[in-house]
């Protein structure tokens, strides 16, 4: 199932937290050879994990991490501006209508539908929070994955060639795209919306009660 968890609440899901950060280390450090930090617990984390991002996480039946993405509003510090600003020239990306998506990670044991399920979860965030676009940096291996899922971005800038090509992309999420991604994931749009509402409706109801 899809879970939507802010970093400040990850301690409530210790198994999911532990396996997510270890899977990130496995993917980004071990398999891809990225220059990322892995701590004594085998966790891959960075400074953006300390900014209380929102994670979309696919939880396996045994409670372990199957895949995840990380989201932050571009009105604050984000990688696309802080690290990859050269890919978008002098145009700093900063808008409450644009959030950044990073650390797209799949466990070695993830099923073939997990990548699409995560994209579906991203679409729920976009619709639920009134966001118009996601921006993210991706490498060449992800181009085929996005195409297969049916969620290819508009490329804003790139550098490098072949496998080493890095790009910045901008995503939107139409009703047509949502239906296609839902089919790819094997998850109905109704179930996807139910998971999202379970995560956020209690908080919304509490806020309404406090303001009444």
Buried (B, 14 or more C-beta within 10 A) or exposed (E): BBBBBEBEEBEEBEEBBBBBBBBBBBBBBEEEEEEBEBEEEBBBBBEBBEBEBBBBBBBBEEEBBBBBBBBBBBEEEBBBBEEBBEBBEEEEBEEEEBBBBBBBBBBEBBBEBBBBBBBBBBBBBBBBBEBBBBBBBBBBEBBEBBEEBBBBBEEBBBEEEEEEBBBBBBBBBEEEBBEBBBBBBEBEBEBBBEBBEEBBEEEEEEEEEEEE
